[in-house]
Structure formats: structure tokens, C-alpha cells
Amino acid sequence: MSTLFYKRTAISLLVFVLSLSWAFGQVPAEKKKKNYLQLSGVILDQDSLTPIPFVSIMVNDKGRAVSDYYGFFTVVVSAGDMVQFLSASHKTRFYKVDDTCSLKHYYAIQVLTKDTIQLPVVDVYPWPSKDEFKRAFLSLDLASTDYDRADKNLNQQALTYIERTMTVSGSEAYKNTMQNYYTKVYTAGQQPQIQLMNPIAWAQFIDSWRKKNKKEKPKTKVVNKLNED
């Protein structure tokens, strides 16, 4: 009983080992059939012959590489593979690797054609519906003319208010800052330049003079009251 068991076990192990050796022996044979090679090149535009950056290169519907900013690409393929070039602004192109390739490196210049997509016309209106447009159209005030609107915009009170409340613009502040910087650099180590013709300096002087007078007025009143007493 035990001898028969050992014989069956040995036969099954032998069959298992032979099957494994046959399976591993088939893998190199399949690999030898594939001839791997490196495909490199540049992708250009058909009209301007300028490089097309960031083009996706797919081999047998599988992503492999992306061209760089100058349109250069390199990818590993095998004989008989289908290489696909995809770009958002150009038409898709296909390139089939020849089965008779014998070298390890191949170079190609792939040219793509621009793809123009015509989008449907879309009309954009400021009103959500026709009823809203009708209501806005009927409520228009067409009594005023261009002269009336110009006279309203040039009103003296409105212009005075804008003049008093309008702050210095960014360009004016930048020019003033740079002018002060250039003056400081130009007069470095010398006497400061006279600001008689500088309107900003005059405005600062008048403003400081007004503030000074406001501070001194209460003191004069107190002195007058003491003299009366």
C-alpha cells in the first residue's frame, strides 16, 4: 500500500516538473518574436512647420509618452505596433511600425494638420426671457438727449465733489514716488533742491500751515479772556 502511494506521488511530481519546464520554456520563445526598438522624432505643424508641444503618443491604445515643449518625443515600440499621435488642436494621426525593422533606433518627423471645429452660434442677452426684455424696453426713458446727458455729467457741483473726493491714481502716485527717489539720488551729498516749482510740495506746505493755525486758535482765545479779567 505504501509502495503504490510513493510511486503515484513520484509520477505526479514528475509530471508537474515537466509541465513547469515546458511553460517556462515557452516564455523566452514568445519574447524572441517581439523586436523592440526605440522610435524618436519631432512633431511639426503642417502649415507653419513649427514644433507642436505636449502631444500625447499612444502605442496600441495605451499611453506611453508626451512630446516636450519643442515637439520632441521618444518611445519604445515593437514591430507591428500602431502609434497614435493625439493633440487638442490638430487631427489625430496613426503610424504603424514596419514588421521588417532590423535596427534598434529609428527617427521620424510626424506632421499634424490643424483641426478647425465650428461651434454653433450662441446669442447672449442681458434679459432672461422675452417678457423681461419687453418690460425693460417699455420702461426706457428716451426723453433726454445727448446734450442733456452731457450737461448732467458736466455739472459744476458734481465736478467739484469729484475734485475734492477723488484720490491720487496709481500712476500719479508712482510718478511722484519715483520723482522723489530720483531727486534724492541726484542730490545725494549736496544741498536739497528748492521745491518752489513743485505743486505737491506747495500743497503739503499749505496743508501743514492750515493744521498749525487750527491748533493755535484756542490758545489765543484763552489769552484774550485772561486779559479781559
Residue frames relative to the residue before (quaternion, step in Angstrom):
aa qw qx qy qz dx dy dz
M 1.0000 0.0000 0.0000 0.0000 0.00 0.00 0.00
S 0.6937 0.4662 -0.2714 0.4772 3.54 0.89 -0.93
T 0.6315 0.5363 -0.3358 0.4481 3.63 1.05 -0.77
L 0.6503 0.5111 -0.3103 0.4685 3.58 0.97 -0.86
F 0.6397 0.5319 -0.3182 0.4545 3.59 1.02 -0.79
Y 0.6679 0.4951 -0.3009 0.4672 3.57 0.97 -0.89
K 0.6353 0.5295 -0.3348 0.4515 3.60 1.02 -0.74
R 0.6657 0.4936 -0.3073 0.4677 3.59 0.92 -0.86
T 0.6440 0.5239 -0.3218 0.4552 3.57 1.01 -0.77
A 0.6573 0.5095 -0.3064 0.4631 3.57 0.99 -0.83
I 0.6517 0.5109 -0.3201 0.4603 3.58 1.00 -0.83
S 0.6605 0.5016 -0.3126 0.4630 3.60 0.95 -0.85
L 0.6401 0.5132 -0.3288 0.4678 3.63 0.98 -0.74
L 0.6465 0.5234 -0.3177 0.4552 3.56 1.02 -0.84
V 0.6493 0.5043 -0.3125 0.4758 3.56 0.99 -0.82
F 0.6467 0.5250 -0.3179 0.4528 3.60 1.00 -0.81
V 0.6629 0.4980 -0.3039 0.4693 3.59 0.96 -0.86
L 0.6534 0.5095 -0.3188 0.4603 3.60 0.95 -0.80
S 0.6478 0.5127 -0.3221 0.4623 3.59 1.02 -0.75
L 0.6465 0.5136 -0.3207 0.4641 3.58 1.03 -0.77
S 0.6584 0.5038 -0.3115 0.4643 3.58 0.94 -0.84
W 0.6464 0.5079 -0.3251 0.4674 3.57 1.03 -0.71
A 0.6548 0.5150 -0.3123 0.4566 3.59 1.01 -0.82
F 0.6895 0.4582 -0.2877 0.4816 3.59 0.92 -0.87
G 0.6267 0.5410 -0.3391 0.4468 3.56 1.12 -0.50
Q 0.6416 0.5326 -0.3301 0.4424 3.58 1.17 -0.48
V 0.5867 0.6114 -0.3725 0.3784 3.64 1.10 -0.60
P 0.6842 0.4579 -0.3243 0.4658 3.64 0.74 -0.79
A 0.6101 0.5582 -0.3622 0.4301 3.58 1.07 -0.64
E 0.6641 0.4882 -0.3097 0.4741 3.58 1.02 -0.78
K 0.6483 0.5197 -0.3214 0.4543 3.57 1.03 -0.77
K 0.6373 0.5374 -0.3362 0.4382 3.55 1.03 -0.72
K 0.6020 0.5732 -0.3659 0.4186 3.59 1.13 -0.51
K 0.6881 0.4570 -0.2811 0.4886 3.61 1.08 -0.67
N 0.1853 -0.7711 0.6043 0.0764 3.53 -0.91 1.03
Y 0.1575 -0.8167 0.5517 0.0626 3.58 -0.09 1.30
L 0.0425 0.7836 -0.6166 0.0634 3.54 -1.07 0.84
Q 0.4312 -0.6875 0.5306 0.2448 3.56 -1.31 0.39
L 0.1344 -0.7893 0.5982 0.0336 3.55 -0.75 1.15
S 0.0283 0.7958 -0.5998 0.0782 3.58 -0.67 1.15
G 0.2180 0.7846 -0.5629 0.1419 3.54 -1.21 0.46
V 0.4493 -0.6449 0.5500 0.2824 3.50 -1.39 -0.28
I 0.2652 -0.7456 0.5940 0.1448 3.55 -1.08 0.85
L 0.0685 -0.8229 0.5635 -0.0257 3.57 -0.67 1.18
D 0.4925 -0.6194 0.5225 0.3173 3.51 -1.33 0.41
Q 0.5170 -0.6833 0.4202 0.2988 3.58 -0.90 0.90
D 0.7065 0.4722 -0.2765 0.4488 3.61 0.98 -0.77
S 0.8152 0.2627 -0.1125 0.5037 3.58 0.76 -1.05
L 0.3129 -0.7703 0.4899 0.2622 3.59 1.28 -0.30
T 0.4187 0.6723 -0.4866 0.3686 3.56 1.08 0.79
P 0.5730 -0.6042 0.4115 0.3706 3.62 -1.03 0.62
I 0.2837 -0.7345 0.5949 0.1616 3.57 -1.13 0.74
P 0.2474 -0.8018 0.5236 0.1474 3.62 -0.47 1.10
F 0.8634 0.2040 -0.1270 0.4437 3.51 -1.41 0.40
V 0.2902 0.7269 -0.5524 0.2869 3.55 0.77 1.10
S 0.3790 -0.7323 0.5228 0.2164 3.58 -0.86 0.98
I 0.1471 -0.7715 0.6161 0.0605 3.56 -0.94 0.98
M 0.0513 -0.7991 0.5984 -0.0254 3.55 -0.67 1.17
V 0.1733 -0.7662 0.6146 0.0711 3.54 -1.05 0.90
N 0.8308 -0.0857 -0.0080 0.5499 3.56 -0.58 1.24
D 0.6796 -0.5188 0.2650 0.4458 3.58 0.95 1.05
K 0.6133 0.4908 -0.3712 0.4951 3.60 1.12 0.61
G 0.4756 -0.6933 0.4652 0.2770 3.55 -0.85 0.99
R 0.0920 -0.8200 0.5648 0.0116 3.54 -0.86 0.98
A 0.8139 -0.1017 0.1331 0.5564 3.61 0.78 -0.97
V 0.2362 -0.7235 0.6299 0.1550 3.51 -1.45 0.17
S 0.4608 -0.6813 0.4894 0.2898 3.57 -0.90 0.87
D 0.4887 -0.6757 0.4702 0.2890 3.57 -1.12 0.66
Y 0.7757 -0.3477 0.2407 0.4684 3.57 -1.30 -0.20
Y 0.7274 0.4135 -0.2316 0.4963 3.59 1.09 -0.64
G 0.5983 -0.6165 0.3433 0.3796 3.59 1.24 0.32
F 0.4954 0.6600 -0.4338 0.3617 3.60 1.23 0.09
F 0.0073 0.7886 -0.6144 0.0249 3.56 -1.09 0.77
T 0.0148 -0.7600 0.6491 0.0305 3.53 -1.31 0.39
V 0.0553 0.7980 -0.5902 0.1084 3.55 -0.89 0.98
V 0.3943 -0.6970 0.5514 0.2338 3.56 -1.18 0.67
V 0.0309 0.7918 -0.6057 0.0724 3.57 -0.75 1.11
S 0.3082 -0.7104 0.5910 0.2258 3.52 -1.37 0.00
A 0.6696 -0.5050 0.3554 0.4126 3.55 -1.24 0.38
G 0.7916 0.2835 -0.2395 0.4854 3.55 -0.90 1.02
D 0.5067 0.6510 -0.4322 0.3640 3.63 1.22 -0.07
M 0.3404 -0.7103 0.5804 0.2068 3.54 -1.28 0.56
V 0.1558 -0.7915 0.5891 0.0474 3.57 -0.60 1.20
Q 0.1278 -0.8031 0.5818 0.0142 3.55 -0.85 1.08
F 0.1839 -0.7761 0.5987 0.0734 3.58 -0.92 1.01
L 0.0628 -0.8185 0.5700 -0.0363 3.57 -0.58 1.24
S 0.0869 0.7734 -0.6216 0.0893 3.56 -0.93 1.00
A 0.5308 -0.6608 0.4298 0.3112 3.57 -1.03 0.80
S 0.7655 0.3655 -0.1870 0.4954 3.60 1.08 -0.67
H 0.7323 0.3577 -0.2188 0.5365 3.61 1.26 0.01
K 0.5925 -0.5743 0.4370 0.3581 3.51 -1.29 0.38
T 0.5277 -0.6439 0.4593 0.3097 3.55 -1.14 0.70
R 0.1258 -0.7857 0.6040 0.0446 3.54 -1.01 0.89
F 0.2273 -0.7599 0.5986 0.1117 3.54 -1.19 0.73
Y 0.0479 -0.7758 0.6292 0.0002 3.52 -1.14 0.78
K 0.1765 -0.7939 0.5769 0.0758 3.57 -0.70 1.10
V 0.3963 -0.7141 0.5321 0.2233 3.53 -0.84 1.05
D 0.4759 -0.6955 0.4653 0.2707 3.57 -0.84 1.02
D 0.4997 -0.6690 0.4699 0.2862 3.55 -1.09 0.78
T 0.6952 0.4839 -0.2714 0.4570 3.58 1.16 -0.48
C 0.3309 0.7529 -0.5107 0.2508 3.62 1.16 0.44
S 0.1422 -0.8168 0.5576 0.0403 3.54 -0.82 1.04
L 0.6517 0.5058 -0.3160 0.4685 3.58 1.19 -0.44
K 0.5102 -0.6545 0.4763 0.2907 3.56 -1.33 0.27
H 0.7672 0.2379 -0.1349 0.5801 3.59 1.21 -0.42
Y 0.0011 0.7788 -0.6265 0.0322 3.53 -0.99 0.97
Y 0.1915 -0.7750 0.5970 0.0793 3.55 -1.11 0.80
A 0.0039 -0.8043 0.5921 -0.0504 3.55 -0.98 0.92
I 0.2492 -0.7162 0.6316 0.1617 3.53 -1.31 0.54
Q 0.1180 -0.8138 0.5686 0.0213 3.54 -0.40 1.27
V 0.1658 -0.7872 0.5912 0.0570 3.56 -0.78 1.09
L 0.1343 -0.7928 0.5929 0.0445 3.58 -0.90 1.02
T 0.3548 -0.7290 0.5552 0.1857 3.54 -1.15 0.77
K 0.5079 -0.6551 0.4650 0.3109 3.56 -0.96 0.85
D 0.2428 -0.7654 0.5850 0.1140 3.52 -1.03 0.87
T 0.1514 -0.7968 0.5831 0.0457 3.57 -0.52 1.24
I 0.1278 -0.7926 0.5953 0.0324 3.55 -0.73 1.12
Q 0.2463 -0.7685 0.5788 0.1176 3.55 -0.74 1.11
L 0.2011 -0.7902 0.5722 0.0879 3.56 -0.54 1.19
P 0.5449 -0.6147 0.4430 0.3590 3.61 -1.05 0.60
V 0.5509 -0.6196 0.4525 0.3285 3.55 -1.19 0.67
V 0.1030 -0.7813 0.6151 0.0253 3.55 -0.96 0.97
D 0.2052 -0.7726 0.5937 0.0925 3.57 -0.75 1.10
V 0.1517 -0.7932 0.5880 0.0464 3.55 -0.73 1.13
Y 0.0680 -0.7989 0.5975 -0.0055 3.57 -0.77 1.07
P 0.4864 -0.6781 0.4593 0.3043 3.60 -1.07 0.61
W 0.6811 0.4347 -0.2934 0.5110 3.59 1.26 -0.04
P 0.4874 -0.7022 0.4325 0.2868 3.60 -0.88 0.84
S 0.8059 0.0791 -0.0270 0.5862 3.61 1.13 -0.54
K 0.6639 -0.5020 0.3764 0.4068 3.56 -1.33 0.20
D 0.6151 0.5496 -0.3517 0.4425 3.59 1.06 -0.67
E 0.6443 0.5079 -0.3196 0.4741 3.58 1.01 -0.79
F 0.6386 0.5169 -0.3228 0.4700 3.59 1.03 -0.76
K 0.6469 0.5167 -0.3165 0.4630 3.59 0.96 -0.85
R 0.6639 0.5024 -0.3063 0.4615 3.58 0.94 -0.88
A 0.6719 0.4860 -0.2979 0.4729 3.60 0.97 -0.83
F 0.6487 0.5218 -0.3188 0.4531 3.60 1.03 -0.75
L 0.6850 0.4793 -0.2894 0.4661 3.58 0.96 -0.82
S 0.6975 0.4635 -0.2774 0.4708 3.60 1.12 -0.53
L 0.4104 0.7117 -0.4803 0.3070 3.61 1.21 0.18
D 0.2845 -0.7396 0.5893 0.1574 3.55 -1.09 0.81
L 0.0270 -0.8350 0.5478 -0.0451 3.55 -0.15 1.33
A 0.4100 0.7284 -0.4687 0.2857 3.58 1.23 0.23
S 0.6853 0.4741 -0.2909 0.4701 3.58 1.00 -0.76
T 0.3113 -0.7444 0.5674 0.1643 3.52 -1.11 0.81
D 0.7069 -0.4258 0.3383 0.4523 3.56 -1.31 -0.01
Y 0.6289 0.5347 -0.3368 0.4529 3.58 1.05 -0.70
D 0.6502 0.5137 -0.3194 0.4598 3.58 0.99 -0.81
R 0.6710 0.4882 -0.3054 0.4671 3.58 0.93 -0.83
A 0.6389 0.5106 -0.3281 0.4727 3.60 1.04 -0.72
D 0.6516 0.5071 -0.3187 0.4656 3.58 1.00 -0.80
K 0.6378 0.5206 -0.3252 0.4652 3.58 1.07 -0.70
N 0.6798 0.4827 -0.2934 0.4677 3.59 0.97 -0.81
L 0.7278 0.4026 -0.2295 0.5056 3.61 1.16 -0.59
N 0.2734 0.7743 -0.5235 0.2272 3.56 1.15 0.51
Q 0.5249 -0.6758 0.4180 0.3051 3.57 -0.88 0.97
Q 0.6505 0.5143 -0.3246 0.4549 3.59 0.96 -0.77
A 0.6554 0.5050 -0.3136 0.4659 3.59 1.00 -0.82
L 0.6627 0.4953 -0.3092 0.4689 3.56 0.98 -0.82
T 0.6363 0.5241 -0.3303 0.4597 3.59 1.03 -0.73
Y 0.6480 0.5118 -0.3143 0.4683 3.55 1.00 -0.83
I 0.6522 0.5010 -0.3161 0.4730 3.59 0.98 -0.81
E 0.6454 0.5338 -0.3231 0.4407 3.57 1.00 -0.81
R 0.7102 0.4592 -0.2625 0.4646 3.59 0.98 -0.81
T 0.7604 0.3883 -0.2022 0.4798 3.56 1.01 -0.74
M 0.5775 0.6032 -0.3913 0.3868 3.61 1.13 -0.39
T 0.3190 -0.7575 0.5450 0.1656 3.54 -0.83 1.01
V 0.6533 -0.4978 0.3885 0.4178 3.54 -1.30 0.13
S 0.4447 -0.6968 0.4954 0.2671 3.56 -0.94 0.87
G 0.6780 -0.5046 0.3480 0.4058 3.54 -1.27 0.28
S 0.6591 0.5073 -0.3168 0.4559 3.58 0.97 -0.81
E 0.6561 0.5046 -0.3180 0.4624 3.60 0.98 -0.79
A 0.6516 0.5045 -0.3182 0.4687 3.58 0.97 -0.81
Y 0.6407 0.5179 -0.3240 0.4652 3.58 1.03 -0.78
K 0.6608 0.5049 -0.3134 0.4586 3.59 0.91 -0.89
N 0.6559 0.5106 -0.3148 0.4583 3.58 0.97 -0.85
T 0.6575 0.5111 -0.3084 0.4597 3.59 0.96 -0.86
M 0.6861 0.4759 -0.2866 0.4697 3.57 0.91 -0.90
Q 0.6268 0.5315 -0.3433 0.4546 3.58 1.07 -0.70
N 0.6518 0.4987 -0.3138 0.4775 3.57 1.00 -0.80
Y 0.6418 0.5200 -0.3274 0.4589 3.59 1.03 -0.74
Y 0.6637 0.4949 -0.3067 0.4695 3.59 0.92 -0.88
T 0.6379 0.5207 -0.3286 0.4626 3.60 1.02 -0.78
K 0.6532 0.5127 -0.3123 0.4614 3.56 0.98 -0.84
V 0.6703 0.4802 -0.3012 0.4790 3.59 0.97 -0.83
Y 0.6650 0.5246 -0.3072 0.4339 3.58 0.98 -0.88
T 0.7637 0.3429 -0.1790 0.5169 3.57 1.02 -0.82
A 0.3008 0.7634 -0.5227 0.2313 3.60 1.13 0.45
G 0.8177 0.1838 -0.1713 0.5179 3.56 -0.79 1.06
Q 0.6807 0.4332 -0.2825 0.5189 3.60 1.27 0.17
Q 0.6599 -0.4579 0.3924 0.4482 3.53 -1.32 -0.10
P 0.5396 -0.6314 0.4321 0.3514 3.64 -0.96 0.74
Q 0.5377 -0.6458 0.4476 0.3055 3.53 -1.10 0.76
I 0.5022 -0.6489 0.4825 0.3066 3.59 -1.08 0.77
Q 0.2668 -0.7997 0.5276 0.1049 3.56 -0.83 1.09
L 0.2300 0.8081 -0.5182 0.1597 3.62 1.01 0.68
M 0.7506 0.3732 -0.2047 0.5055 3.59 1.07 -0.68
N 0.5344 0.6115 -0.4105 0.4147 3.57 1.25 0.28
P 0.3274 -0.7768 0.4954 0.2095 3.66 -0.38 1.13
I 0.6220 0.5424 -0.3526 0.4411 3.59 1.05 -0.63
A 0.6344 0.5160 -0.3271 0.4736 3.57 1.05 -0.75
W 0.6373 0.5163 -0.3275 0.4691 3.60 1.02 -0.77
A 0.6504 0.5135 -0.3174 0.4611 3.59 0.97 -0.82
Q 0.6536 0.4963 -0.3155 0.4764 3.58 0.98 -0.76
F 0.6380 0.5278 -0.3246 0.4572 3.58 1.03 -0.77
I 0.6739 0.4850 -0.2982 0.4708 3.60 0.90 -0.91
D 0.6399 0.5249 -0.3288 0.4548 3.57 0.99 -0.80
S 0.6790 0.4737 -0.2939 0.4776 3.59 0.90 -0.86
W 0.6243 0.5378 -0.3378 0.4549 3.61 1.07 -0.66
R 0.6462 0.5111 -0.3138 0.4720 3.58 1.03 -0.82
K 0.6581 0.5034 -0.3160 0.4622 3.58 0.91 -0.84
K 0.6433 0.5280 -0.3198 0.4529 3.57 1.04 -0.77
N 0.6560 0.5087 -0.3104 0.4632 3.58 1.00 -0.80
K 0.6370 0.5312 -0.3298 0.4509 3.58 1.02 -0.74
K 0.6645 0.4967 -0.3051 0.4675 3.58 1.04 -0.71
E 0.7089 0.4803 -0.2665 0.4424 3.62 1.04 -0.73
K 0.5393 0.6574 -0.3997 0.3423 3.63 1.14 -0.44
P 0.6640 0.4926 -0.3430 0.4459 3.70 0.76 -0.77
K 0.6199 0.5496 -0.3496 0.4376 3.62 1.01 -0.66
T 0.6575 0.5078 -0.3191 0.4561 3.62 0.93 -0.79
K 0.6285 0.5304 -0.3398 0.4563 3.60 1.01 -0.71
V 0.6515 0.5085 -0.3239 0.4606 3.58 0.92 -0.85
V 0.6466 0.5215 -0.3185 0.4567 3.60 0.97 -0.80
N 0.6480 0.5182 -0.3184 0.4585 3.60 0.97 -0.81
K 0.6516 0.5099 -0.3195 0.4619 3.61 0.95 -0.78
L 0.6485 0.5053 -0.3282 0.4651 3.59 0.98 -0.75
N 0.6520 0.5093 -0.3283 0.4558 3.61 1.00 -0.71
E 0.6259 0.5390 -0.3333 0.4546 3.59 1.06 -0.71
D 0.6519 0.5091 -0.3139 0.4662 3.56 1.00 -0.81
